[in-house]
């Protein structure tokens, strides 16, 4: 049965509260360790975080079986991964060899005593138990800890907020209709191969390897024709596309004929059939798209396109930048305060910046008192600004487009300009988030994508809190050095 980590005083066991931290260090890992140690040693916030972890990971489960990885260890390793923007392989190495991390986890022992080690699969399976809903609750507790215990924010003090968005890319290759056609074909071939490995008596698939070889070759041939220039390019592209489509259609018809011959003797077979049918649908869809675009010369409407057959939530996003001009993923809106902590984040689902202002205001105005709130032009909409001005004393939302005399006068105001200039600070927050791993999500699936973003935001906030803790400790050391020594 999994339980929270409650360290017992025993010979040879190093205590979490004694985890060594060098206040002179300014590394990101030291910042994170300082914040996690401070939270663990604070009884109130320690209990609140463990209550959330227990509610999601332990509640309703029988108290039988082997003890799983401790809840504290799961939380620590999930935050180390995002703080360092690293892989599970490196986390496995750190969990077994990094002194400070092991000390913070409560598993470090002195020389001569039994050493606790973790396997790669144990770490991977347990860290993946964390959900997006769980990490949102933990992040709200971390924010309260940062505001109240570290930055010493008074309860009545108002926040000065900034909101902006950026793209967190998903783990996909650059999509074209013809390489997505190939993806659909090769995954269909993979499903057929799984049946052939399990059942030797399935006939008519003797040349399955040849199907893969020829379809991939024709896809590459079309790609080269599309990328090349010179006279007669259009004819070469159409000729290559025609051969590719013909081969893909033949393969699709063969799959249709062979589908009834695949046996369904257990649940695994049923899953394979359902998966094969899914990839067959995508194969048919992209045969149609390639034929319409290249052979018939049609312009494909944006809503008919797919940008990955695996990460189907992926959006094609243009933010008007020169580099990169196109990003593949989803937009993430973040709101930061005067302490550079992220007080809110939202993954945008086929939404523009201006579409989320009202829901964002509903969430934050219910929790915080807000003195000022700044946005860029992408958030401007007349109704948005009017709504915010009823609750927020200073709303900085530059108008998108031509301004009238009244609007021109408002945006020329000294106070407006000062807060507008301060809004650029959020760009550095976004840059740091991208260094925390939110430039591109390596995890697959929308569930893992949303969890990864939540963990990244939490790791960012913990690092900011830890940096402030170490800053206070450095200042205290300087004050001690400046004090005159007693005679």
C-alpha positions in Angstrom: 0.0 0.0 0.0 1.4 3.4 -1.0 1.8 5.9 1.9 3.1 9.4 2.5 6.7 9.8 3.5 7.1 10.2 7.3 10.7 9.9 8.1 11.6 8.0 11.2 14.6 8.9 13.4 16.9 5.9 13.0 20.7 5.3 13.1 22.3 5.9 9.7 19.3 7.7 8.2 19.9 11.3 7.1 17.0 13.6 7.9 15.2 15.7 5.2 15.3 18.8 7.5 19.1 18.5 7.5 19.4 18.5 3.6 22.5 20.7 2.9 21.9 23.8 0.8 24.6 26.3 -0.2 23.0 29.7 -0.1 25.8 31.1 -2.3 24.7 28.8 -5.1 22.4 30.2 -7.8 21.8 27.0 -9.7 18.2 26.0 -10.6 18.5 22.7 -8.8 19.6 24.4 -5.6 16.6 26.8 -5.9 14.2 23.9 -6.3 15.7 21.9 -3.4 15.5 25.0 -1.1 11.8 25.5 -1.9 10.9 21.8 -1.5 12.8 21.6 1.8 11.0 24.7 3.1 7.6 23.3 2.2 8.4 19.9 3.8 9.5 21.5 7.0 6.4 23.7 7.2 3.8 21.5 8.9 0.8 23.3 7.6 1.7 23.2 3.9 3.3 19.8 4.2 0.0 18.4 5.4 -2.0 20.1 2.7 0.2 18.8 -0.2 0.1 15.3 1.2 -3.7 15.5 1.6 -3.9 16.2 -2.2 -1.5 13.4 -3.1 -3.3 10.9 -0.9 -6.7 12.0 -2.2 -5.7 11.1 -5.8 -3.2 8.3 -5.3 -4.3 6.4 -2.3 -8.0 7.1 -1.6 -10.3 4.1 -2.3 -7.4 1.6 -2.7 -7.1 -1.5 -0.5 -4.4 -1.4 2.1 -2.8 -4.6 0.8 0.3 -5.6 -1.2 3.7 -4.1 -1.3 4.4 -0.5 -0.4 4.7 1.7 -3.5 7.0 4.6 -3.9 6.4 7.2 -1.2 4.2 10.2 -2.2 6.9 12.7 -1.3 9.4 10.9 -3.5 7.0 10.9 -6.4 6.4 14.7 -6.0 10.1 15.5 -5.7 11.1 13.5 -8.8 8.3 15.0 -10.9 9.5 18.5 -10.0 13.2 17.7 -10.6 12.4 16.4 -14.1 10.7 19.6 -15.1 13.0 22.0 -13.3 16.0 20.5 -15.1 14.1 19.9 -18.4 15.5 16.4 -18.6 14.7 12.8 -19.4 13.5 9.9 -17.2 17.0 8.3 -17.8 18.7 11.3 -16.2 16.1 11.4 -13.4 16.9 7.7 -12.7 20.6 8.6 -12.5 20.0 11.5 -10.1 17.6 9.5 -7.9 20.3 6.9 -7.3 23.4 9.1 -7.3 22.7 12.8 -6.5 23.4 13.3 -2.7 21.2 16.4 -2.2 18.2 14.9 -4.1 18.4 11.6 -2.2 18.8 13.5 1.1 15.7 15.6 0.2 13.8 12.4 -0.7 14.7 11.0 2.7 16.4 7.9 1.3 20.1 8.8 1.8 21.9 6.7 4.4 25.4 6.9 5.9 28.2 4.7 5.0 27.7 1.1 6.0 23.9 1.1 6.1 21.6 -0.5 3.5 21.3 1.7 0.4 17.9 2.4 -1.1 17.8 2.5 -5.0 15.1 3.0 -7.6 14.6 1.2 -10.9 13.9 3.2 -14.1 10.5 1.6 -14.5 9.6 2.3 -10.9 10.3 6.0 -11.4 8.5 6.2 -14.8 5.4 4.4 -13.6 5.0 6.4 -10.4 5.7 9.9 -11.7 3.1 9.3 -14.5 0.5 8.7 -11.8 0.3 12.5 -11.2 -2.7 14.1 -13.0 -3.4 17.6 -14.2 -6.1 18.1 -11.7 -3.8 17.0 -8.9 -1.0 19.3 -9.9 -3.4 22.3 -10.2 -4.4 21.9 -6.6 -0.8 21.5 -5.5 0.2 24.6 -7.5 -2.4 26.7 -5.7 -0.9 25.5 -2.3 2.6 26.4 -3.6 1.4 29.8 -4.5 -0.1 30.4 -1.1 3.2 29.3 0.5 5.2 31.6 -1.8 2.9 34.6 -1.2 2.5 34.2 2.6 5.7 32.6 3.9 8.4 33.7 1.5 7.4 37.0 -0.2 5.4 38.0 2.9 2.5 39.3 0.9 -0.3 40.7 3.2 -3.7 39.2 2.7 -5.2 42.6 1.9 -2.4 43.5 -0.6 -3.5 43.7 -4.3 -1.7 41.9 -7.1 -0.3 43.5 -10.2 -0.9 41.0 -13.0 0.4 40.5 -16.5 -1.1 38.0 -19.0 0.4 36.7 -22.3 0.5 33.5 -24.3 3.0 31.3 -26.1 3.0 27.9 -27.9 4.0 24.7 -26.2 4.8 22.4 -29.1 3.7 18.8 -29.2 5.9 15.9 -30.0 5.2 15.7 -33.8 7.1 15.9 -37.1 6.3 18.6 -39.6 3.1 17.4 -41.2 2.2 17.2 -44.9 -0.7 15.2 -46.3 1.6 12.8 -48.1 3.8 12.0 -45.0 0.6 11.6 -42.9 -0.6 9.2 -45.5 2.6 7.2 -45.0 2.2 7.3 -41.2 -1.3 5.9 -41.6 -0.1 3.1 -43.9 2.9 2.1 -41.8 0.8 1.9 -38.6 -1.7 -0.3 -40.5 1.2 -2.5 -41.5 2.3 -2.7 -37.9 -1.2 -3.9 -36.8 -1.2 -6.6 -39.5 2.3 -7.7 -38.4 1.1 -8.1 -34.8 -1.6 -10.5 -36.1 1.0 -12.4 -38.2 3.3 -12.8 -35.2 0.4 -14.2 -33.2 -1.3 -16.4 -35.8 0.8 -18.2 -38.4 -2.1 -19.5 -40.5 -3.2 -16.0 -41.8 -2.8 -16.1 -45.6 -2.2 -13.5 -48.4 0.3 -11.3 -46.4 3.5 -12.9 -47.6 4.7 -9.6 -49.1 4.0 -7.4 -46.1 7.6 -6.2 -46.0 7.4 -5.2 -49.6 4.3 -3.1 -49.1 6.2 -1.1 -46.5 9.3 -0.7 -48.7 7.3 0.4 -51.8 5.0 2.8 -50.0 7.9 4.5 -48.2 9.9 4.7 -51.4 6.9 6.4 -53.2 6.4 8.8 -50.3 10.1 9.8 -50.5 9.9 10.2 -54.2 7.0 12.6 -53.9 8.8 14.5 -51.2 11.9 15.0 -53.4 9.7 16.1 -56.4 7.9 18.6 -54.2 11.2 20.0 -52.8 13.0 20.3 -56.1 12.7 23.1 -58.6 13.3 23.5 -62.3 11.3 23.2 -65.4 8.4 20.7 -65.4 8.2 20.5 -61.6 4.4 20.4 -61.5 4.3 17.5 -63.9 6.9 15.5 -61.9 5.0 16.2 -58.7 1.7 15.0 -60.2 3.3 11.9 -61.7 4.9 11.0 -58.3 1.6 11.7 -56.5 -0.4 9.6 -59.0 1.9 6.5 -58.4 1.8 7.0 -54.7 -2.0 7.3 -54.5 -2.5 4.3 -56.7 -0.2 2.1 -54.5 -1.9 3.4 -51.4 -5.4 2.7 -52.8 -4.4 -0.8 -53.7 -3.1 -1.3 -50.2 -6.3 0.0 -48.7 -8.4 -2.4 -50.8 -6.2 -5.2 -49.6 -6.7 -4.2 -46.0 -10.5 -4.1 -46.5 -10.5 -7.6 -48.0 -8.2 -9.0 -45.3 -9.9 -7.4 -42.3 -12.6 -10.2 -42.0 -9.9 -12.9 -42.0 -8.2 -11.6 -38.8 -9.3 -13.7 -35.8 -10.7 -12.2 -32.6 -10.1 -14.7 -29.9 -9.4 -12.3 -26.9 -9.4 -8.7 -25.9 -6.0 -8.0 -27.3 -7.2 -9.1 -30.8 -10.2 -6.8 -30.4 -8.0 -3.8 -29.6 -5.8 -4.6 -32.6 -8.8 -4.7 -34.9 -10.2 -1.4 -33.5 -6.7 0.2 -33.9 -6.4 -1.1 -37.5 -9.8 0.2 -38.4 -8.8 3.6 -37.0 -5.6 3.8 -39.1 -7.5 2.6 -42.2 -9.9 5.5 -41.8 -6.9 7.9 -41.7 -5.3 6.2 -44.7 -8.5 6.7 -46.7 -8.8 10.3 -45.6 -5.2 11.2 -46.6 -5.4 9.4 -49.9 -8.4 11.7 -50.6 -6.5 14.8 -49.4 -3.4 14.1 -51.6 -5.6 13.4 -54.6 -7.6 16.6 -54.2 -4.7 18.9 -53.5 -2.1 17.6 -56.0 -4.0 15.9 -58.8 -7.2 18.0 -58.8 -5.5 21.2 -57.7 -8.0 22.0 -54.9 -7.3 24.2 -51.9 -8.0 22.1 -48.8 -10.0 24.0 -46.1 -8.1 24.3 -42.8 -10.7 22.5 -40.8 -10.3 19.3 -42.9 -6.6 19.0 -42.2 -4.8 16.9 -39.6 -1.4 17.8 -38.2 -0.6 14.4 -36.6 -2.3 11.1 -36.6 -0.9 10.4 -33.1 -1.2 13.8 -31.3 -4.5 14.7 -32.8 -5.0 17.7 -30.5 -2.1 19.5 -32.3 -2.9 22.8 -33.8 -1.2 24.8 -36.6 -0.4 28.1 -35.0 0.8 31.3 -36.7 1.6 34.1 -34.3 3.0 36.5 -36.9 6.6 35.9 -36.0 9.5 35.6 -38.5 11.1 32.7 -36.5 9.4 30.4 -36.1 6.6 31.3 -38.6 4.6 28.2 -37.7 4.4 26.3 -34.5 2.7 22.9 -33.9 1.1 22.4 -30.5 -1.3 24.4 -28.4 -1.2 28.0 -27.0 -0.7 28.4 -23.3 -1.9 31.6 -21.6 -0.1 32.5 -18.3 -0.8 35.2 -15.8 2.1 36.3 -13.5 2.1 38.7 -10.5 4.7 41.3 -9.2 6.6 38.4 -7.6 7.0 36.7 -11.0 4.9 33.7 -9.8 2.4 32.2 -12.2 -1.0 32.6 -10.6 -3.0 31.1 -13.4 -2.4 29.1 -16.6 -4.8 27.9 -19.3 -4.3 25.6 -22.3 -6.3 27.2 -25.2 -8.3 24.9 -27.4 -8.7 26.5 -30.9 -9.1 29.9 -29.1 -7.7 33.3 -29.7 -6.2 35.4 -26.9 -9.3 37.7 -26.8 -11.6 34.7 -26.3 -10.4 33.8 -22.9 -10.4 37.1 -21.0 -13.8 36.8 -19.5 -13.3 33.2 -18.2 -9.8 34.3 -16.9 -11.2 37.3 -15.1 -14.0 35.1 -13.5 -11.3 32.8 -12.1 -8.9 35.3 -10.7 -11.3 38.0 -9.5 -12.9 35.4 -7.3 -9.6 34.7 -5.6 -7.5 37.8 -5.6 -7.7 41.5 -5.2 -6.2 43.0 -8.3 -4.7 46.5 -8.5 -3.6 46.5 -12.2 -3.7 44.0 -15.1 -1.8 44.3 -18.3 -2.3 42.5 -21.7 -1.0 42.9 -25.2 -3.0 43.9 -28.3 -4.1 40.3 -29.0 -6.4 40.4 -26.0 -8.2 43.6 -26.9 -11.9 43.5 -27.4 -14.2 46.4 -26.3 -16.3 44.1 -24.1 -13.2 42.6 -22.4 -11.8 45.9 -21.4 -15.2 47.3 -20.2 -15.8 44.2 -18.0 -12.3 44.3 -16.4 -12.5 48.1 -15.7 -15.6 47.5 -13.5 -13.4 45.4 -11.1 -9.8 46.4 -11.7 -8.6 50.0 -11.1 -5.9 49.9 -13.9 -6.5 47.9 -17.0 -3.7 48.0 -19.6 -5.1 46.6 -22.8 -3.8 48.5 -25.9 -6.4 48.7 -28.7 -5.8 46.6 -31.8 -6.3 48.9 -34.8 -6.9 52.6 -35.2 -7.6 54.6 -32.0 -9.9 57.5 -31.6 -8.9 60.7 -29.7 -10.1 59.4 -26.3 -8.3 56.1 -26.7 -5.2 57.9 -27.9 -5.2 60.1 -24.9 -5.7 57.2 -22.5 -2.7 55.3 -24.0 -0.5 58.4 -23.9 -1.1 58.7 -20.2 2.1 58.4 -18.1 0.7 55.7 -15.8 -0.6 53.7 -18.8 2.9 53.8 -20.5 4.7 52.8 -17.3 2.6 49.7 -16.8 2.7 48.9 -20.5 6.5 49.0 -20.4 6.5 46.7 -17.3 4.4 44.2 -19.2 7.4 43.1 -21.2 8.7 41.4 -18.0 6.4 38.5 -18.7 8.5 37.7 -21.8 11.4 36.7 -19.5 8.9 34.6 -17.5 7.9 32.8 -20.7 11.6 32.3 -21.6 12.3 30.7 -18.3 9.2 28.5 -18.6 10.6 27.3 -21.9 13.9 26.5 -20.1 11.8 24.5 -17.6 10.7 22.2 -20.4 7.7 24.1 -21.8 9.2 24.8 -25.2 8.2 21.3 -26.5 6.4 18.5 -24.6 8.1 15.1 -25.1 5.2 13.2 -23.6 2.6 11.7 -25.9 -1.2 12.0 -25.6 -3.4 15.0 -24.5 -3.6 13.7 -20.9 0.2 13.6 -20.6 0.5 16.9 -22.5 -1.7 18.8 -20.0 0.0 17.1 -17.0 3.4 18.0 -18.3 2.4 21.7 -18.6 1.0 21.7 -15.0 4.3 20.2 -13.7 6.3 22.7 -15.6 4.3 25.6 -14.1 4.7 24.2 -10.6 8.4 23.6 -11.0 8.8 27.2 -12.3 7.0 28.6 -9.2 9.0 26.4 -6.8 12.2 27.6 -8.4 11.2 31.3 -8.0 10.3 30.6 -4.4 13.5 28.8 -3.7 15.6 31.6 -5.3 13.9 34.1 -3.0 14.7 31.8 0.1 18.3 31.6 -0.9 18.5 35.3 -1.5 17.2 36.0 2.0 19.8 33.5 3.4 22.6 35.3 1.5 21.5 38.6 2.8 21.4 37.2 6.3 25.0 35.9 5.9 26.1 39.4 4.8 24.5 41.0 7.8 26.2 38.5 10.1 29.6 39.3 8.6 29.0 43.1 9.0 28.1 42.8 12.6 31.0 43.8 14.9 32.4 40.9 16.8 31.9 40.9 20.6 34.9 41.8 22.6 
